Structures are given as structure tokens and as C-alpha cells.
Amino acid sequence: MSKLNDLYLELCMTSVFSRVIEKPLFKSLERYCRATEKNEKIKAYASFASNIYEHGGSLTDITCRLVFEDENVYIKSRAHKLPISKSIREAVRRELKAFERFASLTPQDFMDDMELDYVSPFTSKKIDLVRRYEKRISGIERYGYGIFSSYCMFRLSDDKEIEPIVSADKTAMTKFIGYESERAMVVANTEAFIQGRPAANTLLCGDAGTGKSSTVKAVANQFFDKGIRLIELRKDQLCYLPYVMGKVSENPLKFIICIDDLSFNQNDDNFSMLKAALEGSASAKAENSVIYATSNRRHIIKETFGDRVGDDVHRNDTLQENLSLSERFGLIVLFQKPDKRLYLEIVHELAKRNGIKMDMAELDVKAEAFALRRGNRSARCAEQFIESLM
């Protein structure tokens, strides 16, 4: 029996990491080893190589990622410091050794097996997967497990699945100009959250285009290696807030539940769900999650003058409840429209970063004219102005 068939049979006995061998990469190996005709083997190998290419071209890297992402009984038990039987520990060691041998396969192994002079190449290397996996687990509060081990940002799908945002915003704190004190408040609150100290649900409010949403994403990126993950919820998904918090409540990572562009109309059903979460209701709270919301409104309930003279017998009580929703956030950070000085400071720095050489006075005049045509000054307006010059 060939080296590849021996390895395939060993992988077939996988129990702890059984979900891993159901992945397309391993299914293509299965088709290869089951094939009886040479042309079938060649086709199966082409599929095998294609799977490797889709993940960067390294068999070793994709194998490690699939193993590290696996959400199995062993890693869950380690995360929650539960007792683990000797038999499970032995199974984990044996299976990791099998994946280690798989990760070090080379194109030459397949060329020898099929007696060919050429196959589509890929890279690989020898690794100590047992040691790597143990190191990963020792830092599980930073790395996490399952899909949370490889991605920073997630969304809730329409069928209530928490799924990774593969092409997530990579915004870094170093990108921003101005609003240093506002962002410092959000950073300090996040650091407290990471360290297990009291952290506040946070409302970032103020004028459009001032960088509220980008700040939340930049904070998540900055603290990814310290165990922060971000889950985006649309306002119409607030009814699932208890469900999401329940799904992550036992995870060793820390989660920012991000609700962007938040505002409510009167009698909005989602109002009470957010209110319960902000007040710490047992049904809508998890110790390892915090809510960061952004809004262009300081008071996030939309109201008309008619609301103030409505027919509610206790309309003043109702009015105060609506207006005080924002006050239920423990931290409110106000991003105000930049004045002329800050607006031009942002323009100057962006021009410098993008290699735009123009007389400063001329740049200022054009920047002001651009803002006038747009109707307001903002950091976003400054970025759009610079882009128009490139």
C-alpha cells in the first residue's frame, strides 16, 4: 500500500477532528485514494491542488488553519477548564500527528504515486503541529476557536448564523487625523473590557462623516491579537440580540456587538430589546460582550412636534423614556462636525500622505470650495476632496 493510502486510512480514523476531514481539501484526497484509474487520480489531484491554491498555495498553512478553526470537544473542554479523559487526550495527539504528516506532503509524493514527471506544484514544510496546537490553546483567550480564530469581524446572516466578513474593513488607528480625545475614550473603554475591568456600552454619536463607524472597526482591528472580535447587527436584527449574546457567552474571547447608524421611530419593536440589553437584563446580556452603537443623532429616538402633544395620558413619562434611551449607554462619545481649522488640518495631512504637491493657499481655497458644494465640512468630505485631486 502506498504512503498516500496509508495516510488516508489514518485520517479516516479521525474522531476528535472529524469535521476537519469533511472539508473539500480532504474530500479531494479521498477521491484520489479511492480512484482506481490513473486519469481519475489526475483529476482528483487537480481538485486537491485547486483547494490549496484557493487558500494561498501552502498545504501546511491551510491544514493548520482548518485544524485551528475546528470547534471540537477537546478545545471546548480546555477553554472551560473541564476535565478531559486520557483516551481523548491520546486521540488528539494521534490525530494531530496524522495532520502533521498530511501538512508536509509534497508534489513529489503524488508524482511518485502516479509515476508522472509533473503535477501542479504547491508548497509545504515540516512542522510540529502538536506543539503549535498546544501553544494555540495556551493563548485561547486571545486566539479563540472555531470561526472566531481566523477572522476579526462577523455579521448575522438572515438565517441567524454568525458568519465571518472575509473582506472586512482593515482600518487602522494610524489612518485617522483629528478627534484624538474622542477615539482615546473608545480605546480606553475597550482596554478595560479586555482586562476584565468594568466597561461601558458605548454610543458614538454626532455628525455624519466624522469617523464614528470607522473608529469602532479600527478598535476591533487594533485589539484582534488581544482577543477582541466584532459582530455587526443591523437595527432590524436587534430582536436577535439575546440569541447572539447567548451564542458567544461561553467563548473565551471578548465581543463587541456593533450596531451602526442607530435610530428608532416611535413604537419601534426593537426599542425595548436594546433597552433591556443596556439595562443588563439577564435575557440580553453576556459578560464577554459589550455594545458599541453609532448614530447621527444624540437622542436616538426620532420624534416630531406632534409626539410632544400626543394623546398619551402620561405623555411626559413616555417622552422622557424615549429621550433617555441614549443615557442608558454608560459612555457617550460625541463626534462633532470639524471647524475650519480641523477640516484644513485633515486636508493637509491627507495631501501629504497621498503625495499631492500644491500651494497651501490654493489647496485651502479649493478644499473650502469643495466643502461648500457638499454642504458641510467633515473628515469624509476631506477624503473625497483629496481623492478628486488624484
Beta strands, then each sheet from edge to edge (+ up, - down):
strand 1: 153-156
strand 2: 162-164
strand 3: 202-206
strand 4: 228-233
strand 5: 254-259
strand 6: 289-295
strand 7: 331-335
sheet 1: 2+ 1- 4- 5- 6- 3- 7-
end
